[in-house]
Amino acid sequence: MKIRVAKPQDYPRIAALHTAVYPDKPETEPITVLSWSVHSVLLVAEERKQILGTLAVTRPQESTDSITAFVYAAAVHPSHQGKGIMQSLLKALSGSLQVNGIEYIRFQALDTAVATHKLALKYGAEPQPTPDGSAPMYEIRCAAITNGEGD
């Protein structure tokens, strides 16, 4: 499996993946627009030209906590869930973030994303309530991922 930055020609396969993972939340267009902004990057996990997973990160802006990056567009194809793909994406991301002075990643997990909740807890994150009462937020130390503390 190869982890790499998404390319524009990947978008149809990314859209298909997100439709399979989130059939009730078609968010294909925002994902493609945000992934190419100056402050964001979208990673894909690919095997035999099939995109198995995605993970995007937005680096902090000057007006926010500069040691925390925000993760979104996390998805692993249903037929490949539980095989370490999201963990591989997180590891690829966290090492790069640490080199750039980012110490934490923060993300929100949908209530239906049981594997995401388990993965966050595995790395020592505790669910944090959101002001609007929606799905909980998690914050994970990049070093915990990079050092394999959840392995």
Kinemage of the C-alpha trace (Angstrom):
@kinemage 1
@onewidth
@group {chain A} dominant
@subgroup {mainchain}
@vectorlist {calphas} color= white
{ca met a 1} P 0.000 0.000 0.000
{ca lys a 2} L 1.242 3.448 -0.908
{ca ile a 3} L 0.410 6.662 0.994
{ca arg a 4} L 0.651 9.794 -1.134
{ca val a 5} L -0.821 13.240 -1.705
{ca ala a 6} L -4.013 13.178 -3.759
{ca lys a 7} L -3.944 14.403 -7.344
{ca pro a 8} L -6.842 15.983 -9.281
{ca gln a 9} L -7.226 12.806 -11.360
{ca asp a 10} L -7.945 10.910 -8.100
{ca tyr a 11} L -11.136 12.867 -7.423
{ca pro a 12} L -13.602 10.435 -9.082
{ca arg a 13} L -12.159 7.551 -7.042
{ca ile a 14} L -12.126 9.677 -3.873
{ca ala a 15} L -15.765 10.605 -4.480
{ca ala a 16} L -16.676 6.933 -4.935
{ca leu a 17} L -14.864 6.025 -1.708
{ca his a 18} L -16.613 8.744 0.298
{ca thr a 19} L -19.984 7.743 -1.146
{ca ala a 20} L -19.347 4.141 -0.048
{ca val a 21} L -18.252 5.206 3.444
{ca tyr a 22} L -20.760 8.028 3.998
{ca pro a 23} L -23.802 7.260 1.799
{ca asp a 24} L -25.964 9.760 3.714
{ca lys a 25} L -23.384 12.590 3.612
{ca pro a 26} L -22.296 13.350 0.058
{ca glu a 27} L -19.486 15.873 0.663
{ca thr a 28} L -17.423 15.237 -2.430
{ca glu a 29} L -17.176 18.810 -3.681
{ca pro a 30} L -15.941 20.424 -0.429
{ca ile a 31} L -13.320 17.702 -0.065
{ca thr a 32} L -11.890 18.344 -3.509
{ca val a 33} L -11.882 22.111 -3.093
{ca leu a 34} L -10.322 22.107 0.377
{ca ser a 35} L -7.724 19.511 -0.462
{ca trp a 36} L -5.947 21.913 -2.799
{ca ser a 37} L -6.079 25.016 -0.629
{ca val a 38} L -2.838 26.582 0.555
{ca his a 39} L -3.417 25.376 4.114
{ca ser a 40} L -4.631 21.824 3.474
{ca val a 41} L -3.455 18.544 2.028
{ca leu a 42} L -5.370 15.366 1.219
{ca leu a 43} L -3.587 12.026 1.539
{ca val a 44} L -4.736 8.801 -0.069
{ca ala a 45} L -3.911 5.188 0.676
{ca glu a 46} L -3.703 3.383 -2.655
{ca glu a 47} L -3.208 -0.222 -3.614
{ca arg a 48} L -3.368 -1.542 -7.181
{ca lys a 49} L -4.824 1.777 -8.390
{ca gln a 50} L -7.694 1.521 -5.908
{ca ile a 51} L -8.029 4.277 -3.314
{ca leu a 52} L -8.668 2.500 -0.037
{ca gly a 53} L -8.595 5.478 2.310
{ca thr a 54} L -8.273 9.240 2.633
{ca leu a 55} L -7.189 11.655 5.326
{ca ala a 56} L -6.918 15.416 5.038
{ca val a 57} L -5.263 17.915 7.327
{ca thr a 58} L -5.517 21.674 7.626
{ca arg a 59} L -2.510 23.350 9.124
{ca pro a 60} L -3.109 25.998 11.766
{ca gln a 61} L -3.761 29.544 10.755
{ca glu a 62} L -2.040 32.413 12.540
{ca ser a 63} L -5.184 33.131 14.534
{ca thr a 64} L -5.443 29.605 15.991
{ca asp a 65} L -3.445 27.353 18.267
{ca ser a 66} L -0.295 26.963 16.184
{ca ile a 67} L 0.646 23.531 17.534
{ca thr a 68} L -2.609 21.800 16.568
{ca ala a 69} L -3.645 20.672 13.072
{ca phe a 70} L -7.196 19.702 12.155
{ca val a 71} L -7.957 16.416 10.417
{ca tyr a 72} L -11.007 15.802 8.225
{ca ala a 73} L -12.155 13.641 5.289
{ca ala a 74} L -11.105 10.486 7.112
{ca ala a 75} L -12.458 7.477 5.282
{ca val a 76} L -11.530 3.834 4.687
{ca his a 77} L -13.437 1.687 2.215
{ca pro a 78} L -15.857 -0.600 4.107
{ca ser a 79} L -14.246 -3.742 2.652
{ca his a 80} L -10.844 -2.671 4.000
{ca gln a 81} L -11.775 -1.334 7.437
{ca gly a 82} L -9.958 -2.832 10.399
{ca lys a 83} L -6.796 -3.517 8.387
{ca gly a 84} L -4.664 -0.633 9.659
{ca ile a 85} L -5.202 1.733 6.737
{ca met a 86} L -6.248 4.724 8.849
{ca gln a 87} L -3.398 4.019 11.233
{ca ser a 88} L -0.976 4.081 8.267
{ca leu a 89} L -2.439 7.369 7.053
{ca leu a 90} L -2.139 8.868 10.542
{ca lys a 91} L 1.481 7.732 10.871
{ca ala a 92} L 2.402 9.213 7.494
{ca leu a 93} L 0.757 12.465 8.493
{ca ser a 94} L 2.019 12.759 12.073
{ca gly a 95} L 5.720 12.469 11.274
{ca ser a 96} L 5.489 15.274 8.753
{ca leu a 97} L 3.487 17.437 11.137
{ca gln a 98} L 6.009 16.994 13.949
{ca val a 99} L 8.866 18.096 11.699
{ca asn a 100} L 6.863 21.286 11.106
{ca gly a 101} L 6.257 21.996 14.799
{ca ile a 102} L 2.743 20.572 15.071
{ca glu a 103} L 2.272 18.601 18.293
{ca tyr a 104} L -1.400 17.582 18.133
{ca ile a 105} L -4.060 16.601 15.650
{ca arg a 106} L -7.703 17.279 16.396
{ca phe a 107} L -10.710 15.737 14.699
{ca gln a 108} L -14.401 15.087 15.110
{ca ala a 109} L -15.719 11.546 14.818
{ca leu a 110} L -19.248 10.767 13.699
{ca asp a 111} L -21.194 8.635 16.159
{ca thr a 112} L -21.368 5.895 13.524
{ca ala a 113} L -17.561 5.836 13.136
{ca val a 114} L -16.919 3.154 15.756
{ca ala a 115} L -13.448 2.334 14.386
{ca thr a 116} L -12.436 6.018 14.563
{ca his a 117} L -13.471 6.212 18.214
{ca lys a 118} L -11.493 3.042 18.992
{ca leu a 119} L -8.421 4.355 17.176
{ca ala a 120} L -8.538 7.663 19.050
{ca leu a 121} L -8.832 5.887 22.397
{ca lys a 122} L -5.965 3.580 21.415
{ca tyr a 123} L -3.699 6.635 21.174
{ca gly a 124} L -4.837 7.962 24.542
{ca ala a 125} L -7.360 10.541 23.357
{ca glu a 126} L -10.464 11.207 25.408
{ca pro a 127} L -13.698 12.326 23.741
{ca gln a 128} L -14.351 16.032 24.248
{ca pro a 129} L -17.856 17.455 23.908
{ca thr a 130} L -18.513 20.073 21.274
{ca pro a 131} L -20.416 23.292 22.023
{ca asp a 132} L -23.261 22.287 19.720
{ca gly a 133} L -23.552 18.791 21.207
{ca ser a 134} L -22.677 17.064 17.937
{ca ala a 135} L -20.208 14.193 17.579
{ca pro a 136} L -17.245 14.361 19.992
{ca met a 137} L -13.842 15.870 19.240
{ca tyr a 138} L -10.575 14.051 19.858
{ca glu a 139} L -7.062 15.384 20.226
{ca ile a 140} L -4.080 13.057 19.766
{ca arg a 141} L -0.412 13.825 20.332
{ca cys a 142} L 1.493 13.364 17.061
{ca ala a 143} L 4.337 11.759 19.039
{ca ala a 144} L 1.970 9.036 20.272
{ca ile a 145} L 1.211 8.095 16.671
{ca thr a 146} L 4.767 8.437 15.374
{ca asn a 147} L 6.209 6.420 18.271
{ca gly a 148} L 3.618 3.677 17.854
{ca glu a 149} L 2.148 4.072 21.339
{ca gly a 150} L -1.166 2.693 20.108
{ca asp a 151} L 0.323 -0.271 18.242
